[in-house]
Amino acid sequence: MTEGFAARVATAVAATGPLCAGIDPSAELLDAWGLADTPDGLRAFGLTCVEAFTGVVPVVKPQVAFFERLGSAGMAVLEEVLAAAQSAGLVTIADAKRGDIGSTMAAYASAWLDPASPLVADAVTVVPYMGIGALRPALDLAAAGGRGVIVVTRSSNPEGRSLQTAVTAAGSSVEDELLAEVAALNAGGLPVPGTVGVVIGATLEPSEFDLGGLGGVILAPGFGVQGGTTETVRKLFGGCAPGTVLPSASRSLLSKGPDVATLRAGAAGACEALGSALG
C-alpha cells in the first residue's frame, strides 16, 4: 500500500457514500436474527453483513468485544469476517480500543496492523490516555503499511465527557489537546499524511477545534439509535473535507437483518442521506 489511510477512505467514500456499518453480533441481535449465540451464529451474522454491505458502504467496523466474549473460537470467526470483508473490497476498522505502553503497545499494533497477522485490519481504534506518544508503535506500523489508527477523542457517552472536557495545565481541554496532537501528526509528524483519525460522537455539540484542519478520518458513532441524525452530522462536520467523515451506524442498521436485501437497502439509504448532509 502506497497511499495513506485517509486517502483510501476518501476513495471508498466517493464510490458509495459516507457510512461506516458496524458488525456487532451481540447476544440480543443474534437472537433477533434467529441465530444461536455460538461461533457458528457469529460467523453467519458476520458473513451476512459482509454480503449485504459489499458495494453499498465504504467501511465496515466489527466490534471486537462481541467476538472476543466467545474466546478463541470467537476470535477465529473475527479473523474470517475481517478477511472476507477485505476480499470483498471493504475498508475494515477493528473496533478494539486498545492502548498501553512500550512492548505491549507494539504487540497490540502487531495484532491489528501487521499484514502477517490473521487479525489484520485497515485500521484499529485506540484509547489515548497513556498519552499520544505511547501510541507510537501503532502509529509507525500503520504509516508503514498505509493503514490507520483511530484515536477515541470526543466520545458521546456521558461518562466520558467530564474527562474529555477537563481543562489541562495548558488551558485547553483534554479533547482539544488530543485533536491538536493528531493534526500535528497528520501534518508532518508521520511519514504518511492521514494515518491518524479520531472518534467524535455524532450526538455532540460542535467542537472548539477546527475539525477541517485535522488531516485525518473522523469516525462518528451515534448515528441512529443513539440520536445522531443527518442534521446533527451536517452541523458537526459540514466544514470537513469530502470523504473524511464516517458516520457510524450499528444497531439501527443491523436491526433490519437478517435479510440481505433489506440490510443492503437500509445501508444504501443511509449512505445517500448522509452524502446529501455532508455535501
C-alpha positions in Angstrom: 0.0 0.0 0.0 1.4 3.4 -1.0 -1.4 5.8 -0.2 -2.4 6.7 3.4 -5.4 5.5 5.2 -7.3 8.8 4.8 -6.8 8.8 1.1 -8.0 5.2 0.8 -11.1 6.1 2.8 -11.9 9.1 0.7 -11.7 7.0 -2.5 -14.0 4.4 -1.0 -16.5 7.1 0.2 -16.5 8.7 -3.2 -17.7 5.4 -4.7 -20.6 4.7 -2.3 -21.3 7.5 0.2 -20.1 8.2 3.8 -21.2 5.4 6.1 -19.3 3.0 8.4 -21.5 0.0 9.0 -21.0 -1.8 12.3 -20.8 -5.5 12.6 -21.9 -6.1 16.2 -23.1 -9.7 16.9 -24.4 -9.1 20.4 -26.5 -11.8 22.0 -29.6 -9.6 21.5 -29.0 -9.1 17.8 -28.1 -12.8 17.2 -31.4 -13.7 18.9 -33.3 -11.2 16.8 -31.8 -12.7 13.7 -32.8 -16.3 14.8 -29.1 -17.2 15.3 -27.5 -19.1 18.2 -25.1 -17.3 20.5 -22.3 -19.5 19.3 -19.3 -19.2 17.0 -21.5 -20.6 14.2 -24.0 -17.9 14.9 -21.3 -15.2 14.9 -20.0 -16.5 11.6 -23.4 -16.4 9.9 -24.1 -12.9 11.2 -20.7 -11.5 10.2 -20.6 -13.0 6.7 -24.2 -11.9 6.1 -23.2 -8.4 6.9 -20.2 -8.6 4.6 -22.5 -9.8 1.8 -25.1 -7.1 2.4 -22.7 -4.2 2.7 -20.3 -5.0 -0.2 -20.5 -2.3 -2.8 -23.0 -0.3 -0.7 -20.9 1.1 2.1 -17.2 2.0 2.0 -16.2 0.9 5.5 -17.3 -1.8 8.0 -16.4 -1.9 11.7 -16.5 -5.2 13.5 -16.9 -4.6 17.3 -14.1 -6.9 18.6 -15.8 -7.3 22.0 -18.7 -9.3 20.6 -16.3 -11.8 19.1 -13.9 -11.8 22.0 -16.5 -12.8 24.5 -16.7 -16.3 23.0 -12.9 -16.8 23.5 -10.6 -18.2 20.9 -13.4 -19.6 18.8 -15.0 -16.2 18.6 -11.7 -14.6 17.6 -11.2 -17.2 14.9 -14.6 -16.1 13.5 -13.4 -12.5 13.6 -10.4 -13.4 11.5 -12.8 -14.9 8.9 -15.0 -11.9 8.9 -12.1 -9.4 8.5 -10.6 -11.5 5.7 -14.0 -11.8 3.9 -14.6 -8.0 4.2 -11.2 -7.2 2.8 -11.5 -9.7 0.0 -14.8 -8.0 -0.9 -13.1 -4.6 -1.2 -14.4 -3.2 2.0 -12.2 -1.0 4.2 -12.1 -2.5 7.7 -11.8 -0.9 11.1 -11.2 -3.2 14.0 -13.1 -1.5 16.9 -10.7 -2.9 19.6 -10.0 0.3 21.6 -6.5 -0.9 22.6 -4.0 1.2 24.5 -0.8 0.7 26.5 2.9 1.5 26.6 6.1 0.1 25.2 6.3 -3.5 24.1 2.7 -4.1 25.0 1.5 -1.4 22.6 3.8 -2.8 20.0 2.2 -6.2 20.4 -1.3 -4.7 20.0 -0.1 -2.9 16.9 1.3 -6.1 15.5 -2.0 -7.9 16.2 -4.2 -5.4 14.3 -1.9 -3.7 11.8 0.7 -6.2 10.7 -0.1 -7.7 7.3 1.2 -11.0 8.6 -1.3 -11.1 11.5 -4.6 -13.1 11.0 -6.4 -10.2 12.6 -5.0 -7.5 10.4 -7.5 -4.7 9.6 -7.1 -1.5 7.7 -7.4 0.5 10.9 -7.8 0.0 14.6 -9.4 2.1 17.3 -7.2 3.1 20.3 -7.6 4.9 23.6 -5.0 7.7 24.2 -5.0 8.1 28.0 -1.5 6.8 28.4 -0.6 9.7 26.1 -0.5 10.0 22.3 3.3 9.3 22.5 2.6 5.9 23.9 0.7 5.0 20.7 3.9 5.5 18.6 4.4 1.7 17.8 0.9 1.6 16.3 1.3 4.9 14.5 4.6 3.9 12.9 3.4 0.5 11.9 0.2 1.9 10.4 2.0 4.6 8.4 4.4 2.0 7.0 1.5 -0.1 5.7 -0.9 2.6 4.6 -3.2 1.7 7.5 -4.8 3.9 10.2 -5.0 4.4 13.9 -8.3 6.0 15.1 -8.0 7.7 18.5 -11.0 8.0 20.8 -11.2 11.7 21.4 -14.7 13.1 21.9 -17.0 10.2 22.7 -20.7 10.7 23.1 -21.1 8.6 26.2 -21.9 10.8 29.2 -19.3 9.1 31.4 -16.6 10.3 29.2 -17.5 13.9 28.8 -16.2 15.2 32.2 -12.7 13.7 31.5 -12.6 14.8 27.9 -13.7 18.4 28.6 -11.4 18.8 31.6 -9.1 21.8 31.3 -5.4 21.0 31.3 -2.5 23.0 32.7 -2.1 24.5 29.3 -5.5 26.0 29.5 -7.3 23.9 26.8 -9.5 20.8 27.2 -8.1 17.3 27.1 -10.0 16.6 23.9 -8.8 19.7 22.1 -5.2 18.9 23.1 -5.6 15.4 21.6 -7.1 16.8 18.4 -4.2 19.3 18.1 -1.7 16.4 18.5 -3.5 14.3 15.9 -3.5 17.3 13.5 0.3 17.8 14.0 1.0 14.1 13.3 -1.0 14.2 10.1 0.7 17.5 9.1 4.2 16.0 9.1 4.7 14.1 12.4 4.4 10.9 10.4 5.8 9.9 7.0 2.3 9.3 5.6 -0.3 12.0 5.9 -3.7 11.0 7.2 -2.6 8.0 9.2 -4.3 9.1 12.4 -8.0 9.5 12.7 -10.3 10.3 15.6 -13.6 9.2 17.2 -16.0 12.0 17.6 -19.6 11.2 18.6 -22.3 12.3 16.2 -24.5 13.5 19.0 -22.2 16.2 20.4 -22.2 19.9 20.1 -19.7 21.3 17.5 -16.0 21.1 18.6 -14.0 24.2 19.7 -11.2 22.7 17.5 -11.4 23.3 13.7 -12.1 19.8 12.5 -11.5 20.9 9.0 -7.8 21.1 9.8 -7.5 17.6 11.3 -6.0 15.9 8.3 -7.4 12.5 9.1 -10.6 10.4 9.2 -13.3 11.2 11.6 -15.3 8.2 12.8 -18.6 9.5 14.1 -20.6 6.8 16.1 -24.0 7.5 17.4 -25.9 7.9 14.1 -29.3 6.2 14.5 -30.3 4.6 17.8 -28.1 7.0 20.0 -29.8 10.0 18.5 -27.5 11.2 15.8 -29.3 12.4 12.6 -28.3 13.7 9.2 -28.8 17.2 10.7 -26.5 16.7 13.6 -23.9 15.2 11.3 -24.2 18.3 9.0 -24.0 20.7 11.9 -20.9 18.9 13.4 -18.9 18.0 10.3 -20.2 20.2 7.4 -16.9 22.1 7.2 -14.8 18.9 6.8 -13.3 17.8 3.6 -15.3 15.3 1.5 -14.5 11.7 2.3 -13.1 12.4 5.7 -16.2 11.9 7.9 -17.6 8.4 8.5 -20.8 8.5 10.5 -21.2 5.0 12.0 -24.4 3.0 12.4 -24.7 -0.3 14.1 -28.0 -1.3 15.9 -30.2 0.9 13.8 -28.9 -0.7 10.7 -28.4 -4.3 11.9 -32.0 -4.4 13.3 -33.1 -4.6 9.6 -31.4 -8.1 9.3 -31.1 -10.9 8.7 -32.5 -10.4 5.1 -29.6 -9.4 2.9 -31.7 -7.3 0.6 -33.2 -5.3 3.5 -29.9 -4.7 5.1 -28.5 -3.6 1.8 -31.4 -1.2 1.2 -31.1 0.3 4.7 -27.3 0.9 4.2 -27.8 2.4 0.8 -30.5 4.8 2.1 -28.3 5.9 4.9 -25.3 6.5 2.6 -27.4 8.6 0.3 -28.9 10.7 3.1 -25.5 11.2 4.8 -23.9 12.1 1.5 -26.5 14.8 1.0 -26.0 16.1 4.5 -22.2 16.3 4.1 -22.3 17.7 0.6 
